[in-house]
Amino acid sequence: MKRRMLISLCAAVFIFGIIGILNRTPTVSIGEVTLASGTDETVLQGYEISTLRNGEKTETESEPDIKELAATLDSVEQNVIKNDSSTAVKVNTNMSVAFSGKYVDDINYAVFSTDGEMLSQPAAQINLPTKDIDSCVVRVDVKWGRTKNYKEYYYYFRVDYEKEM
């Protein structure tokens, strides 16, 4: 009788252990995105947009409004050379974006005007506009985690153009 109870108890613990493992929420560690310009480095604030778990994608937060966000973002100044006879500028880039942590897929960059208009589609490289503008907002799309279990974050920063004649 004691043996049967002990075997039943061990079997119940084993079965509940397997059920617990199958229903657990996998952890995803969120890394950091760092914006560097010259000797200045800034860790950017992320906005969780979606989560993928067991093939089910859920939207966790809506994308922030770029018009409202643009004034409060961390910024980097870029020197641009403006030609008097045209509306284009030449951008001399002195910034870099670094990532620490485990991310999935490619990291994409999208560029917006400070009014929220998309100036370049998401791409694997930052394509700063060569139009004659004062500033733009760059969105960095990062998926932290694994292929079947990740959290998608958006990071934003502003690029202010310093015009040289």
N, C-alpha and C positions, 0 to 999 in steps of 0.2 A: 504494500500500500504506500509506504513512504517513497519507495523507488518510483512508482508511477507518478506520484505528485511531483517529485523532483524532475523527472523527465518532462512532464507536462509544463512545468514552470520554465524549464530551459527552452523548450520548443516555443512557448509563448514569447519569451524574451527575444529569441532569434527572429521570429516572424515580425514582431513589432519593430525590431531593429532594421530589418530589410524595408519595411513600409516607411519608416522614418527616413532612411537613406534615399528612397525613390521620390519622396515628397519634399525633400529639402530644397531650399532656395540657394542656388550656387552663388558664391560671393564673387563680386567683380571689384577689383581694386582700381580706383580712379587715379590716373597719373597726373602729371603737371604739364602745362604748356607755358613756356617761358619766352618772352619777347625780349630780344637784346638789340640795343642800338648803341654802338660805340662801347663805352664801359658800363652803361646802365642796363640792368636786367630787371624785368618785371614779370611776376607770375600772374597769368591772366585768370579771371574768374570764369568758370564754366556754367553753362545752363543745360541741365539734363533735358533732352528732347524726347528720346524714346528708349525702350528696353526690349531686347529680344531674349526670350527665355523659352526653351523647348519648342522652337519654331513659331511661337506666337509673339508678334510685335505689338507693343502697347505704347501709345503716345502718353508721355508723362507730363509734359509741359509744352505750351505753345511757344513758338518762336517770339522773342521779345521784339517790340516795335523799334526799328532802327532810328527813326526820327527822335524818339525820346531817349534812346540809349546813347546816341552819338555824342552828346554834350558831356556825359559822365565817364566815357571810356578812357582807358589808358591810351596815351598817344605817343607816337614817334614822329620826329620831324625828318623830312626827306628834302634834300637839296634838289631843285629842278632848275634846268636852264630853259628860259623862255626865249623863243625867237620872236622878235618884234613883228615880223611879216607873216606869221602864221598863228594858228590857235593851238598848236601842239607844243608839248614840252618834252624835254629829255630828262628822265628820272635817274639820278645817281643813287642807287640803293646802298645803304650802309646798315641794314637791319637783318636780323635772322630770327627764326622761330625754332625753338628746340622742344623736344618732347622727352619726358621720362616716364616710363611705365610700359605696360604691355598693351599695344593697340592692334586692331584688326583692320585689314584692307588698307587701301591708300588713304592718306589724309588729303582732304580737298579744301581749297581756298575759293571763296566767292567774294567779289568786291562790289560794294554798294556805294551810292552817293549818300551824303548825309540826310537827304530827303527820303531815302529808302528805296530808290530806284536801283535795280541790279545793273551794274556796269560790265561785269564779266561773269559768265557761267562758272559753276564749280569746276575747278581743274586741279591737277596735281602740283602746280606751281602758282605762286602769287603773280598775277598779271595786273600790275598797277596801271591805271589808265594814263594815257599820255595826253588827255584833254587838258585844257587850261582850266583847272578847278582849284579850289583852296584846300580841300581835304576829301578823304573818302574813308569808308569803313570796311575793314576786312573781316570776314567770318571764316573761322577755321573749324572744319567738321572732323571730329575724331570719334572713333568707336573704340571704347576701352573694353578689354576682356578677351573672349574667345570667339571663334566663328559661329558657334551655336548658342552662345550666351554672352551678350555684350550690352553696354549702355552707350548710347550716342549722346555726345555733348557738343554744343556749339560754344566757341570762344570768339570774342570780338575785340578788336583794337582799331584805333583811328590813326590814319596817316595824314599828317599835316604837311602841305607842300610849302617849302620856303623857296620863293622864286628869285633867281638871279638873272640879271639882264646881260 
